């Protein structure tokens, strides 16, 4: 009892010292950034104003955050670290798992119907397009990158390059040769996976940080080519009026041969949106289905074994070169599908859509979701992309903070905060478990503490 | 094909240099089919380097490493094969390979040389059973039609996977790991991890099994159990074993043949008893010159 009390007292002192130190660092950093504000006054003179209240409240918040962390959060995390490495899934959890996935799939299938019924055809467009389609694109990209990063353990920071290849493949081939969406979709996937293999060859010998840097550079190279090869890609201006996908040959327009006329409906732009929603839903489910299938095939096990120990793989006769290349090719193929869908949906693409921030977003979806976990990635995509979109809807905040307040400008700040919190709470992602691909007697859930992250 | 006295592995004039350091110098020895050969020597003698050369992880600076399975008459084609510049020759009745010409994964896949590592290299986040299935990767890959048929759910893959599971189960039974089949390999106790690594190597259907200090860190009982298992592998499955070992109870009890290395040079080669009494070997292990052995032995009371 006495010893416990003593520990507690030392904790408080340590926490206070840590908080003071953090406050000092925050003061040093924020003094020039927040403390001083330069501006121009009426007679065009440079004036220096000081913002002591703001500065000290921010320093106090930082110090208090540090105090709470080391006083309350850190001991809790230490206790959590002692949980067992394997666990049989509890009955309740197994029940939830069994019903959650069919329920979720059922929900996304009927989602457009629900939205149209509740919001009406006019209001539904925003909810299906901005939320449904946008989130599903990122779910698909997350699942695709999950093959490379989560399963094979190859850190890829240039994933958006394959998305760009898919998008430009569709845009250029559709505009130049007038080929149909359903033909170009697989073709864009094949072209992207070809680029995936092309990237794979030079980086095969690289590991960890070096691999990450080279893939990052590859993503930038692709973007710069798209900007500078004006004759082919039209540079910054991008490609406009890309042909839209048709309903198996029936276009979505107001003409007599359009979708609405053929099916005897009143023309509405929502038809196309709903159709696109189901296309991307089918593509995302295909990605998930193939990935789940691959995990149970020798190639999927070889990917995971590669992430665990590459040398052991070679000693067992696994061609690690081919295994890595197939991982790159598979991941790139799904990005290619998503890219060609993106081009068809927007009808306009430019290099602006394929910047590094996109790669970073997709990677953080995979990392936040839990590397290798399909469900975790889907949840993370919903939170991150849905979160961005929902911030546009928070108009009531303008009544609190004034009419100039734009919540979307605080997006990155909130993402950063959310990411720090989630990484403290769950350092290996939301779903930090690995389900074995095969079992003899019972499927035990493996804690991610045992699973390697891979190093190249 | 079992113990007919023919050779399975022939190491000739193996030299491995790292810059100016000669790790292995002009080493030659043979491993007989269905026998257990031990490679021993003081720390830093170059034993693991020899293993890395045989299993293709290092390219030897000089020398020839030939492995043969099936009809021993294939050895007659050795010079012909060496001159031809090819990696190996496969015939319906056997095969002959020049290991120094093959990359590591082909040594395992085609020449069927399996190995374990001094510091255990399992797949810790995968279950014991998955570890053994990864070891059967190449056969399963073929059965899944290089993934294409497998994704579409062709029945040929399902039956191949069942066969692979049966094989894994039989080896788990043999090695006393069947109770732990669904546990991640990373939480097994040390001795069980050692056994699992050998079981995983056995799942690749090896011709030659190379074990790098299989008894390191095992207690005397576990070490005796391992001896039994290695004898079973040799006698029932007619698999040749080459092992590096410091535990003399393992070396002396089960090896048919011992090769002693010191500073990369072979200093003795023969039956365990002959090697045990070799004055050069004793001198190397005691770390003294040949002529001082008697004096040092008297000092330490041998």
Interface residues (C-beta under 8 A of the other chain):
Chain A: X85 X86 X290 X293 X294 X297 X298 X299 X301 X302 X304 X305 X308 X309 X311 X312 X313 X314 X315 X316 X317 X318 X319 X320 X326 X434 X436 X437 X438 X439 X440 X441 X442 X443 X444 X446 X448 X450 X451 X452
Chain B: X55 X57 X104 X105 X106 X108 X109 X110 X114 X115 X117 X121 X122 X123 X124 X125 X126 X127 X129 X130 X133 X134 X135 X136 X137 X138 X140 X141 X144 X147 X150 X151 X153 X157 X161 X165 X169 X178 X181 X182 X183 X184 X186 X187 X200 X201 X204
